[in-house]
């Protein structure tokens, strides 16, 4: 820091708008010291771009807890704040340079998506059932070639902290490579409402964490529900309100309907492919073809 001390002192004086130039020069010659956080941030940015050692230091240092005094002056708080603001600026600049990745779409869905998973990519999307955070973590590590991830958060209370951390890490890596992420909360009805409400905090935390890592156009949340004083307030058209998803049976829902709800909710924001129709061959016809081949 010593080599930048005079640069910071000068910048702190000359950046001021309430002094004329003659006064600024006088203050500088008289050895005046003014700790200006914005000025330090500017000086650190110059050091970052001009000096490899400072580039490395700024990249690997998360914050300043303690620093030796210079000319009897302590400045840890100002230094720490300026450094963190600069790192945030640099991160945002890097995000803006990302090119949106092109490739297939993947859908991490509830248990009722078993048929979609079985159909595979011929439906236009790759579907995998993820009923737990552990399953989701394992699935995300496999989706390296997929450009867009659509994730319906699992409704699982007994998760482990490391599973959540690994999911956030995988999402951050995907975003850094230019991928897109869409998240949704599972539908809620009377039978699952209490467990559903207990999961809102973790789902919200995941959405906010991933959003902070994303550049513009990389992250979208289809959720539109708030829980206040134990009451659930829905936004019309959100996946949480897709009651028809369950039909008459809570255990058997139509994941296709849920996916379409997500797609329509975000229409105009992110382009998600429609699920293609698959014509299944009648069993009697398959049997006849099999006999003919013998």
SULSUL-V214049 format. One line per field, one symbol per residue. phi: phi as a letter, one per 40 degrees, with the letter a starting at -180 (. if undefined). A space follows every 50 residues. Layout:
phi->???
This chain:
phi->.dcbdcccccccccccbcbcccccccdcccgcbbcbcccccccccccccb bcccdcccccccabcaaccbfgbbadcccccccccccccccccccccccc cbicbbbcbcdccdcccccgcccgbcbbcbcbccccdccccccccccbbb bccccbcccbdccccccccccccccccgcbbbbaccdbbdcbcccccccd ccccccdcccdccccdgbbabccabbbbfgbcbcbdgcdcccccdcgcbc cbbbcccccccccccbdgbacbcccccbcccdcccccccccccc
